[in-house]
């Protein structure tokens, strides 16, 4: 983070999707790597108890990860979110079964955070998203739901599809960087994406299983002073 600030001369905003959002939270709890702001897209603590009727099959899927990866050497393409490296998938499975992410859920993160929930997210329930947000001090959190009303033609608001749609796949980082500049409040933002070449200096993306995406329409969001 210090190197990024020195290089850009400005604040550093970390954008993370899914497991990438967990890496962003982990960085925010470490004083030596703390960013100036976080944008968490499709973020959750995927404990199986957060999934209602899907809890048992979800737990069974997680329980199958260790034996499958022991035989195959990785999580195969035919499986959920495959192909995925063995270590990463085992970490995910451990979190599903125990409810313990790699960061503390104690409200101690005081870095400004924009939580982008995907309107058609089939993998993140409200309980799972709220569990992730529990890691942050309440007054630093702003929420925005990216749903079909924000999608341009060809857009997608599912957990993985939002980043793969031909129109939206390039733009959401540009939009959220406009939404979440440190020190601004009560901003009404037109969702007209800027070209990637004009992305705000100092922003960086934590990736897991996707690429960035975009939006259309108008929204209102607030950031605490």
N, C-alpha and C positions, 0 to 999 in steps of 0.2 A: 504494500500500500504506500509506503514512504517513497519507493522508487517511482510509482505511478504519479504521486503528487509532485515529486520533483520534476518529472518529465513534462507534465502538463501545466503545472503552475496553478491548478485548480482542484476542486473537490473530486473525490472518487466515488462513483456510484456503481454498485455491484448488482447485476441482473442475474437471477438464477431461476431455472425452471425445474420443478419436481425435485429430484435429489440435488440438483444444483442449488435450489433454494435452501436446502439444508446446509450445504457448504457455505452459503452466504451467512446464515445464522451462526454457524460455527466460527466463522471469521469475525463476526461482530462481537462475539463473547471473548475474543482474545485481544488484549490491549495492543499487542504488537502488530496486528493485522486488521484493525478496525476500520471499515470504510466510513464515508460520510453519509451514505444512504444505501438502502437496499430496495430492490424491486423483486418481490417473490411471486412467481407465476405458477399456479397450480400446486401450491405448497401444502404439505400435510405431514402429520405424524400418522402413518398408515397402520396403526394398531388394529388387529382384526376385530376387536370389540367396538370399533367405531363404524362397523359396516352392517349392522342390523342383520337382515336375513342372509346376507352374503358372508357373514362372519365365519361360519364353519368351512365353506369351500375356500375362502381366502386363507384361513389358517392352514388348511390342508395343502394348498399350493405352496405356501411358505415352508411347510415342513418337508416338502419334496425337494427343495433346493439343494440341501446338502448331499443327499445320496445321488441325485442326478448329476450335479457338478463333479462329484467324486469319480463317477464313471466316465463322463464325457470330457471333463476337464474345463468346461465352461457351461453357461446356461445356453441351450441350443436355440436356433432360430425358430423352431416350432413352438417354443414355450412363450409365455407371457413376457413381453419386452425383450425378446431375444433377437440376435445373440448378444449376450452380456458376459463380461469377465466374471470368473468364479468368485473372486473376493468381493466385488461390488454387490453381486446378487446375494451372497451370504450375509453381507451387512444389512441389506434390505430385508431379508427373511428374518433376521434376528430382531429387527425393529417391529416387524409385523407381529411376531410372536410374543414380544416382551413389552411393546409400547414405549421403549426407551430409545430416543434418538441420540445422535452424537453431540448434543448440546443440552444445556439445562433448561427445563420448562418452568423457570422461576420468575419470569417477568423482569429479568435483569438487563435485557438488551435495551439500550436507550438511543440507538441509532434510528433515525427516521426510516420508516418502512412503508412502502406501498404494496398492499396485498392484492394481487390481481387474481380474482377467482374466475374460472372459465365456466360460462353458463351451461355448457353441455358436458362438463367434466364427468366422465363415467368412472373415474378412479379415485376421486376426492369427494368425500362426504362433508357436510357442514361440521360434524364432530371432528373429523380428521383435520380440517382446515383450522378450526378453533384451537385444537391442541397445539398446532404449530405456532399460532399467534400468541399462545400463553407464554412463550419464551420472551416476548417483548413487553416493555412497559406500556401500559394502555394508551397513554397520551401521545406516543410517537407513531401510532398505527393509523393508516388510512386505507380504506378498502374500495376497490372498484371491481365490478363484475363485467367482464368482457363477454357479451352474449351476442346473439344473432342480430340484435338491434345496432350493434357497433360494427358488425362484419360488413365489408364490402362484398360485392358479388363474387362468389367463389370462396368466401371465407368459411371458417370452421372454428367452433369454440369447444371442441373436445380436447381431452388431455394431451394427446399427441398430434391430432389433426390440425390444431391451430397453427402449428409451426410448419406444416407441410403443404398447406393450401397454396395454390399457385399465386394468388394475389396477396394474401396476408403474410406469407412466410418470411418476407423481408423486413416488415415494418414495425412490429410492436416495440422493439427496443427504442426506436426513434420516438414513438409516441410516449412511452413511459418516461423517457428521459425528459421530455417536455412537461410531463405531469408532475414530476418529482424533483424539481431543482431545489437543493437545500436553501432554506431561509425564505421561501415564498409561501403564501397562504391564500385561501379563498380564490383560487384561479379557475376560470372557466375556459376550458381548452378545446378548440376545434380539433377533431381527430383527423387532421390531414397530415399524413406522414411526410416527413422530409426525406430526401435522398440519404442513403446510408453514409455518403461522403461528408454529410453535414452533421453527423451525430455529435452530440455534446462532448467536448474534450473531457477526458478523465473518467468516462464511463467504461466499465468492463463487464464481461458476461461470464457467469459461471455455468458451464454446460453440464448436462447429464445425458439425457436420452433424446434431445431434440435440438432444433434450430430455432432462432427468433421469429416473431410474427407481427401483425399489424391491425389497424382499426379504422372505422369511419363513423360519422355522426358527431354528436356533441355530448359531453358529459360534464358534471360538476364534481370537483373534488376539493378537499380541504387538507391543509397541512398545519399542525400545531406550531405556534411560535416557539 
